[in-house]
Structure formats: C-alpha cells, structure tokens
C-alpha cells in the first residue's frame, strides 16, 4: 500500500505548499491557492498511486523526497501538465511508469514531439526514453531554477541566434518562421542541446560496440 501513501503524500505536500504561498496575501489568497492546487495535485497524486510510480525502497523514497522538496516547483508544473493531458483524454501508461519515479502519458501533448514537464512525460517511446529521462534529471538537479532557466534559454536563442553558425540545416531545415522555432531555436536551447548531445554520444558508443 506504499503507493497510496506516496500518492496521498504528494497531493498533501503540493496543496500545503500552495496554501503557504497563498497565505502571504491573506486568507482569500490561501483559499484560492488551495483550490487551484487541489485541482492538479489530486489527479497527480492519484496517478502516482495508480501507476506505483515510486518504489517502496530507499531509492524510491529518495526520489519522492527530492521531487517534493528541492524540485517541488517542477513537480507542481508536471501536475498541471498531467491534468491538461487527462482533460484532453490522454491515457496513463503503467509499464514505463512503475517504480521509475515518473508518470508517463501514452499520447503526445504536441504532435511530433515527446514532452517532459517535471517528472511527467507525454509520448515516451523506447527511442526517446533516455532523452526524456535526462530532462527529468535536469529538473531534479536544478530544482526551482530549472524552469526559469529553460524560459531564459528560449528567449536568448530566439533573440540572439548565434547558433546559426553551427546549425545543421540538413537535419533541421529552416524554411519559415515556424520552423525557425521548431527546427532552429528548439534544438539549441541549453537543456535540449544537452539531451541531443547525450543522444549522439550514446549512438556513437553503440556503433563502436557493434
């Protein structure tokens, strides 16, 4: 039954954090914050329990603690992302979620792209698993700094396209304004460039082993 303890604990910790922040603006703010947080924290807590996302081991407990302390902001963002996916009719994927410290949604949130927010991954496949897992680890490493740094990375890459000097136009052709962002900015923001570099190194290592 540890899974239900994790699920309930997650929901309570998220709602409690929202209440504390909301209380800074007085009782009405606290009430609004609690209601808003509950709307996303309860489905997230249910998913944690339903998927048995955290193992009943020291590692599972450590990941849960990290996700609900240092990386709590990312977890709350992931809970919102999960809620939006569930409202959109997307389904949970039990097998790749169980005991992995992550919540996997079968369908892609953005057509053509797997998307990771916090420890919630939409559109996971064997081919992109290592890439998306790295984004989960990035959030856990940088905690509350992660999402602001991601946003800053997009702004800087969009406004100052120094990456054009090394851009691979064969793999990522830029043919218009939309592809400037999807084929240009996107693969060069720091967190994606890190993940794609890891992918390339893994492929080279695999080639050498074969």
C-alpha positions in Angstrom: 0.0 0.0 0.0 3.0 2.3 -0.1 1.8 3.5 -3.5 -1.2 5.1 -1.9 0.9 6.7 0.8 3.1 8.3 -1.9 0.0 9.5 -3.8 -1.7 11.0 -0.8 1.6 12.5 0.4 2.2 14.1 -2.9 -1.2 15.7 -3.1 -1.0 17.0 0.5 2.5 18.4 0.1 1.6 20.2 -3.1 -1.6 21.7 -1.6 0.2 22.6 1.6 2.9 24.4 -0.3 0.2 26.3 -2.3 -1.5 27.2 1.0 1.7 28.6 2.4 2.3 30.8 -0.6 -1.3 31.9 -0.8 -1.3 32.8 2.9 1.2 35.6 2.1 -1.7 37.5 0.5 -4.2 36.7 3.3 -6.9 34.2 3.8 -8.7 34.7 0.5 -5.4 34.1 -1.3 -4.8 31.0 0.7 -8.2 29.6 -0.2 -7.8 30.3 -3.9 -4.3 28.8 -3.9 -5.6 25.6 -2.1 -8.5 25.1 -4.5 -6.2 25.7 -7.6 -3.5 23.4 -6.3 -6.0 20.7 -5.4 -7.4 20.7 -8.9 -4.0 19.5 -10.2 -2.4 17.9 -7.1 -5.3 15.4 -6.6 -5.1 13.9 -10.2 -1.3 13.8 -9.9 -1.4 12.0 -6.5 -3.9 9.6 -7.9 -1.6 8.9 -10.9 1.3 8.4 -8.6 -0.6 5.7 -6.7 -2.3 4.2 -9.7 1.0 3.8 -11.6 3.0 2.8 -8.5 5.5 5.4 -9.7 7.8 5.4 -6.7 9.2 2.1 -5.5 8.9 1.1 -1.8 12.7 1.3 -1.5 15.3 3.7 -0.3 15.8 5.0 -3.9 12.1 5.4 -4.4 11.7 7.3 -1.2 14.7 9.5 -2.1 13.2 10.4 -5.5 9.9 11.2 -3.9 11.5 13.4 -1.3 13.6 15.2 -4.0 10.5 15.7 -6.2 8.6 17.2 -3.3 11.3 19.4 -1.8 14.1 20.9 -4.0 12.2 20.0 -7.2 8.7 20.8 -5.9 8.1 23.6 -8.4 8.8 21.2 -11.2 6.5 18.6 -9.7 3.7 21.2 -9.5 4.3 22.2 -13.1 4.2 18.5 -14.0 0.9 18.0 -12.1 -0.6 20.8 -14.2 0.7 19.3 -17.4 -0.7 15.9 -16.4 -4.1 17.4 -15.6 -4.2 19.1 -19.0 -3.4 15.8 -20.7 -6.1 13.9 -18.7 -8.6 16.6 -19.6 -7.6 16.1 -23.2 -8.5 12.4 -23.0 -4.9 11.1 -22.9 -4.2 7.9 -21.1 -1.6 6.9 -18.4 1.0 4.3 -19.4 1.6 1.9 -16.5 4.5 -0.2 -17.6 7.1 2.5 -18.2 5.9 4.4 -15.1 6.1 1.7 -12.4 8.9 2.2 -9.9 10.6 4.7 -12.3 9.9 7.9 -10.4 8.0 9.2 -13.4 4.5 9.4 -14.8 4.1 8.5 -18.4 1.2 9.5 -20.7 0.8 7.5 -23.8 -0.2 10.2 -26.2 2.0 13.1 -27.3 1.0 16.5 -25.9 2.5 18.2 -29.0 2.2 16.4 -32.4 5.5 15.1 -33.4 7.2 15.7 -30.0 7.6 14.0 -26.7 7.2 16.5 -23.9 8.5 16.3 -20.4 7.5 18.7 -17.6 8.7 17.8 -14.1 8.6 14.0 -14.0 5.6 13.8 -16.3 6.4 12.5 -19.8 3.9 12.6 -22.7 4.7 10.5 -25.7 7.5 8.3 -24.3 9.0 5.6 -26.6 12.0 3.3 -26.4 13.7 5.6 -28.9 13.3 8.8 -26.9 13.3 7.4 -23.3 16.9 8.3 -22.5 16.4 11.8 -23.9 13.2 12.5 -21.9 14.7 10.9 -18.7 17.5 13.4 -18.9 15.0 16.3 -18.8 13.6 14.7 -15.6 17.1 14.6 -14.1 17.8 18.2 -15.2 14.8 19.4 -13.3 15.8 17.4 -10.2 19.4 18.8 -10.4 18.4 22.4 -10.8 15.2 22.4 -8.8 13.4 25.8 -8.7 16.0 27.3 -11.1 15.2 24.8 -13.9 12.0 26.3 -15.5 13.2 29.9 -15.3 16.5 28.8 -17.0 14.6 26.9 -19.7 12.4 30.0 -20.4 15.6 32.2 -20.5 17.2 29.8 -22.9 14.3 30.1 -25.3 14.3 33.9 -25.1 18.1 34.1 -25.7 18.1 31.6 -28.6 15.2 33.3 -30.3 16.5 36.8 -29.9 20.2 36.1 -30.4 20.6 33.2 -32.9 24.3 32.7 -32.6 23.5 29.0 -33.0 23.1 29.6 -36.8 26.8 29.4 -37.2 26.8 25.7 -36.3 23.3 24.8 -37.2 22.8 21.5 -39.2 20.4 22.7 -42.0 20.3 19.2 -43.4 18.9 17.6 -40.3 16.9 20.7 -39.1 16.0 22.7 -42.2 14.7 26.2 -41.5 12.1 27.1 -44.2 10.0 29.7 -42.4 9.0 31.5 -39.2 7.5 28.4 -37.6 10.5 26.2 -38.4 12.8 28.9 -37.1 11.5 27.9 -33.6 10.8 24.2 -34.1 14.0 23.4 -36.2 16.2 26.3 -35.1 15.6 27.6 -31.6 14.3 24.3 -30.1 17.3 22.0 -30.7 19.7 24.7 -29.5 18.3 25.8 -26.1 20.6 24.6 -23.5 18.5 21.8 -22.0 17.7 20.3 -25.4 21.2 20.7 -26.7 22.5 18.8 -23.7 20.0 16.0 -24.3 20.7 15.8 -28.0 24.4 15.7 -27.4 23.9 12.8 -25.0 21.9 11.0 -27.7 24.7 11.5 -30.2 27.3 10.2 -27.8 25.1 7.2 -27.0 24.7 6.4 -30.7 28.5 6.6 -31.2 29.1 4.3 -28.3 26.5 1.8 -29.6 28.2 1.9 -33.1 31.5 1.1 -31.5 30.1 -1.8 -29.5 28.7 -3.3 -32.7 
